Amino acid sequence: MQISLTDEEGALLAEQAILLGYDVTKYAKFILAQKAVEQLKVIPTFKATPKMERIIKKGLEEDAQGKTKTWPLGTYDD
């Protein structure tokens, strides 16, 4: 990957890199890796539509009433 930095951006990165004993390239890789790890912790969410809300509510009610069944994974494999 190649990126272009302004002189000011390069200087700011260099100042932070020095604090960790890194050069700018290694520090940039470190920052990108940290951001990638942070994203792994983020759970994507979305707003359910009214129809989805009704289906979820019905499913939860049926589960509470014992109307649902579960099968342990792998138990019934051929």
MDTraj code that builds the backbone (N, CA, C; nanometers):
import mdtraj as md
import numpy as np

residues = "MET GLN ILE SER LEU THR ASP GLU GLU GLY ALA LEU LEU ALA GLU GLN ALA ILE LEU LEU GLY TYR ASP VAL THR LYS TYR ALA LYS PHE ILE LEU ALA GLN LYS ALA VAL GLU GLN LEU LYS VAL ILE PRO THR PHE LYS ALA THR PRO LYS MET GLU ARG ILE ILE LYS LYS GLY LEU GLU GLU ASP ALA GLN GLY LYS THR LYS THR TRP PRO LEU GLY THR TYR ASP ASP".split()
xyz = np.array([
    [0.0843, -0.1151, 0.0000],
    [0.0000, 0.0000, 0.0000],
    [0.0903, 0.1234, 0.0000],
    [0.0499, 0.2203, -0.0765],
    [0.1224, 0.3469, -0.0761],
    [0.0271, 0.4572, -0.0367],
    [0.0743, 0.5460, 0.0471],
    [-0.0052, 0.6632, 0.0822],
    [0.0826, 0.7866, 0.0695],
    [0.0183, 0.8959, 0.0390],
    [0.0896, 1.0233, 0.0302],
    [0.0523, 1.1077, 0.1506],
    [0.1508, 1.1627, 0.2148],
    [0.1289, 1.2481, 0.3308],
    [0.1811, 1.3877, 0.3023],
    [0.1117, 1.4852, 0.3566],
    [0.1658, 1.6207, 0.3491],
    [0.2842, 1.6271, 0.4445],
    [0.3631, 1.7308, 0.4334],
    [0.4763, 1.7470, 0.5252],
    [0.4280, 1.7541, 0.6699],
    [0.3167, 1.8241, 0.6899],
    [0.2627, 1.8380, 0.8250],
    [0.2162, 1.7032, 0.8797],
    [0.1463, 1.6238, 0.7974],
    [0.1019, 1.4910, 0.8413],
    [0.2205, 1.4007, 0.8730],
    [0.3219, 1.4046, 0.7886],
    [0.4409, 1.3246, 0.8119],
    [0.5098, 1.3636, 0.9413],
    [0.5158, 1.4938, 0.9676],
    [0.5802, 1.5424, 1.0902],
    [0.5017, 1.4978, 1.2133],
    [0.3679, 1.5068, 1.2060],
    [0.2859, 1.4645, 1.3199],
    [0.3012, 1.3148, 1.3466],
    [0.3021, 1.2358, 1.2406],
    [0.3214, 1.0926, 1.2578],
    [0.4610, 1.0615, 1.3118],
    [0.5591, 1.1328, 1.2628],
    [0.6967, 1.1103, 1.3078],
    [0.7107, 1.1401, 1.4567],
    [0.6442, 1.2463, 1.5042],
    [0.6508, 1.2798, 1.6473],
    [0.5934, 1.1666, 1.7323],
    [0.4796, 1.1125, 1.6902],
    [0.4182, 1.0038, 1.7651],
    [0.5008, 0.8755, 1.7536],
    [0.5570, 0.8511, 1.6362],
    [0.6373, 0.7305, 1.6137],
    [0.7595, 0.7284, 1.7038],
    [0.8216, 0.8428, 1.7198],
    [0.9421, 0.8524, 1.8024],
    [0.9126, 0.8110, 1.9468],
    [0.7936, 0.8480, 1.9949],
    [0.7573, 0.8133, 2.1324],
    [0.7554, 0.6618, 2.1550],
    [0.7238, 0.5863, 2.0499],
    [0.7207, 0.4405, 2.0603],
    [0.8474, 0.3749, 2.0081],
    [0.9391, 0.4552, 1.9591],
    [1.0626, 0.4016, 1.9050],
    [1.0455, 0.3444, 1.7649],
    [0.9430, 0.3895, 1.6934],
    [0.9149, 0.3409, 1.5580],
    [0.9555, 0.4441, 1.4550],
    [0.9717, 0.3968, 1.3301],
    [0.9817, 0.4925, 1.2205],
    [0.8383, 0.5176, 1.1720],
    [0.8200, 0.6115, 1.0826],
    [0.6853, 0.6505, 1.0392],
    [0.6110, 0.5328, 0.9752],
    [0.6803, 0.4551, 0.8937],
    [0.6153, 0.3423, 0.8268],
    [0.5652, 0.2397, 0.9273],
    [0.6488, 0.2031, 1.0212],
    [0.6101, 0.1041, 1.1212],
    [0.4970, 0.1582, 1.2083],
    [0.5012, 0.2869, 1.2415],
    [0.3966, 0.3474, 1.3222],
    [0.2639, 0.3493, 1.2463],
    [0.2684, 0.3811, 1.1177],
    [0.1461, 0.3815, 1.0368],
    [0.0845, 0.2417, 1.0341],
    [0.1671, 0.1384, 1.0191],
    [0.1172, 0.0010, 1.0216],
    [0.0551, -0.0311, 1.1574],
    [0.1193, 0.0152, 1.2630],
    [0.0689, -0.0063, 1.3981],
    [-0.0692, 0.0567, 1.4150],
    [-0.0849, 0.1796, 1.3696],
    [-0.2125, 0.2511, 1.3814],
    [-0.3208, 0.1774, 1.3018],
    [-0.2890, 0.1368, 1.1795],
    [-0.3871, 0.0655, 1.0973],
    [-0.4283, -0.0665, 1.1631],
    [-0.3331, -0.1374, 1.2197],
    [-0.3635, -0.2639, 1.2872],
    [-0.4524, -0.2408, 1.4088],
    [-0.4248, -0.1345, 1.4843],
    [-0.5064, -0.1029, 1.6023],
    [-0.6500, -0.0737, 1.5617],
    [-0.6680, 0.0008, 1.4540],
    [-0.8026, 0.0335, 1.4054],
    [-0.8747, -0.0928, 1.3595],
    [-0.8035, -0.1837, 1.2964],
    [-0.8639, -0.3090, 1.2510],
    [-0.9111, -0.3919, 1.3705],
    [-0.8315, -0.3969, 1.4757],
    [-0.8688, -0.4708, 1.5964],
    [-0.9911, -0.4072, 1.6613],
    [-0.9967, -0.2745, 1.6650],
    [-1.1130, -0.2048, 1.7213],
    [-1.2399, -0.2414, 1.6449],
    [-1.2304, -0.2508, 1.5137],
    [-1.3469, -0.2834, 1.4323],
    [-1.3977, -0.4238, 1.4590],
    [-1.3095, -0.5147, 1.4971],
    [-1.3526, -0.6501, 1.5287],
    [-1.4419, -0.6533, 1.6523],
    [-1.4279, -0.5542, 1.7386],
    [-1.5061, -0.5474, 1.8614],
    [-1.6427, -0.4819, 1.8410],
    [-1.6621, -0.4190, 1.7262],
    [-1.7873, -0.3481, 1.6984],
    [-1.8892, -0.4473, 1.6435],
    [-2.0037, -0.4535, 1.7062],
    [-2.1104, -0.5401, 1.6594],
    [-2.2051, -0.4573, 1.5743],
    [-2.2174, -0.4918, 1.4453],
    [-2.3061, -0.4129, 1.3610],
    [-2.4520, -0.4260, 1.4059],
    [-2.5231, -0.3181, 1.4068],
    [-2.6637, -0.3189, 1.4444],
    [-2.7446, -0.2442, 1.3399],
    [-2.8727, -0.2706, 1.3372],
    [-2.9615, -0.2002, 1.2466],
    [-3.0974, -0.1883, 1.3133],
    [-3.1768, -0.0963, 1.2662],
    [-3.3113, -0.0757, 1.3187],
    [-3.4042, -0.1747, 1.2507],
    [-3.4721, -0.2546, 1.3306],
    [-3.5657, -0.3525, 1.2768],
    [-3.6908, -0.2816, 1.2261],
    [-3.7462, -0.3346, 1.1181],
    [-3.8712, -0.2806, 1.0657],
    [-3.9846, -0.3206, 1.1590],
    [-4.0983, -0.2525, 1.1513],
    [-4.2122, -0.2921, 1.2360],
    [-4.2511, -0.4395, 1.2168],
    [-4.2446, -0.4906, 1.0937],
    [-4.2768, -0.6307, 1.0674],
    [-4.1783, -0.7216, 1.1406],
    [-4.0495, -0.6882, 1.1339],
    [-3.9481, -0.7679, 1.2028],
    [-3.9709, -0.7651, 1.3535],
    [-4.0067, -0.6490, 1.4060],
    [-4.0334, -0.6366, 1.5493],
    [-4.1461, -0.7301, 1.5909],
    [-4.2539, -0.7365, 1.5097],
    [-4.3660, -0.8254, 1.5410],
    [-4.3230, -0.9716, 1.5384],
    [-4.2437, -1.0100, 1.4384],
    [-4.1980, -1.1486, 1.4269],
    [-4.1091, -1.1859, 1.5452],
    [-4.0203, -1.0959, 1.5834],
    [-3.9307, -1.1208, 1.6979],
    [-4.0121, -1.1356, 1.8257],
    [-4.1071, -1.0432, 1.8458],
    [-4.1903, -1.0479, 1.9660],
    [-4.2680, -1.1794, 1.9720],
    [-4.3264, -1.2208, 1.8596],
    [-4.4013, -1.3455, 1.8550],
    [-4.3101, -1.4642, 1.8867],
    [-4.1902, -1.4653, 1.8293],
    [-4.0960, -1.5731, 1.8550],
    [-4.0550, -1.5807, 2.0010],
    [-4.0316, -1.4670, 2.0627],
    [-3.9944, -1.4656, 2.2048],
    [-4.1089, -1.5157, 2.2919],
    [-4.2322, -1.4750, 2.2558],
    [-4.3486, -1.5214, 2.3324],
    [-4.3655, -1.6724, 2.3181],
    [-4.3504, -1.7244, 2.1960],
    [-4.3633, -1.8685, 2.1740],
    [-4.2538, -1.9448, 2.2478],
    [-4.1334, -1.8891, 2.2518],
    [-4.0243, -1.9542, 2.3239],
    [-4.0555, -1.9590, 2.4731],
    [-4.1083, -1.8483, 2.5271],
    [-4.1427, -1.8437, 2.6694],
    [-4.2527, -1.9435, 2.7033],
    [-4.3422, -1.9720, 2.6069],
    [-4.4516, -2.0668, 2.6287],
    [-4.4082, -2.2113, 2.6027],
    [-4.2831, -2.2301, 2.5612],
    [-4.2337, -2.3650, 2.5368],
    [-4.2739, -2.4227, 2.4020],
    [-4.3116, -2.3385, 2.3095],
    [-4.3554, -2.3854, 2.1779],
    [-4.2403, -2.4082, 2.0802],
    [-4.1194, -2.3744, 2.1193],
    [-4.0050, -2.3921, 2.0295],
    [-3.9294, -2.5181, 2.0672],
    [-3.8564, -2.5730, 1.9715],
    [-3.7767, -2.6926, 1.9949],
    [-3.6316, -2.6630, 1.9595],
    [-3.5405, -2.7323, 2.0256],
    [-3.3987, -2.7152, 1.9950],
    [-3.3373, -2.8513, 1.9673],
    [-3.2378, -2.8514, 1.8818],
    [-3.1627, -2.9717, 1.8511],
    [-3.0156, -2.9389, 1.8653],
    [-2.9435, -3.0102, 1.9533],
    [-2.7991, -2.9860, 1.9667],
    [-2.7287, -3.0124, 1.8331],
    [-2.6425, -2.9234, 1.7949],
    [-2.5704, -2.9394, 1.6694],
    [-2.4904, -3.0673, 1.6684],
    [-2.4957, -3.1371, 1.5564],
    [-2.4180, -3.2583, 1.5402],
    [-2.4847, -3.3848, 1.5916],
    [-2.5912, -3.3733, 1.6692],
    [-2.6565, -3.4891, 1.7287],
    [-2.7238, -3.5760, 1.6233],
    [-2.7841, -3.5137, 1.5227],
    [-2.8631, -3.5873, 1.4252],
    [-2.7987, -3.5921, 1.2889],
    [-2.6682, -3.5681, 1.2807],
    [-2.5981, -3.5757, 1.1535],
    [-2.5879, -3.7212, 1.1076],
    [-2.6019, -3.7415, 0.9775],
    [-2.5882, -3.8775, 0.9220],
    [-2.4455, -3.9094, 0.8904],
])
top = md.Topology()
chain = top.add_chain()
for i, resn in enumerate(residues, 1):
    res = top.add_residue(resn, chain, resSeq=i)
    for name in ("N", "CA", "C"):
        top.add_atom(name, md.element.get_by_symbol(name[0]), res)
traj = md.Trajectory(xyz[None], top)
